[in-house]
Amino acid sequence: MQHRRFQVGSAQNLNHAGSLGRVAAACAADEFASGLIPVIQAIRATRALTLASMARELNVRGIRSARGGNGTTRRIAAGRRRRG
């Protein structure tokens, strides 16, 4: 019996490799978002209820996004959608 060999990232396993990467990225994003829940709750307790005020407060506290950038309203909204 002859075994087939696949190169990493070859055309034969590109879809599989892509799906593994998407799963890993989603898991990392979920973990990061769940770690921010207590921080967001504390910020909301200070009456910062809009996305803009929450993003501003995260930036003031020096809390960066998962990729190291500043907090923005789009990132806050995406995090809220992610955690359900």
Secondary structure, DSSP 8 states (H G I E B T S, - for coil): -------TT-TTTHHHHHHHHHHHHHHHHHHHHHHHHHHHHHHHHTT--SHHHHHHHHHHTT---TTS----HHHHHHHHHHT-
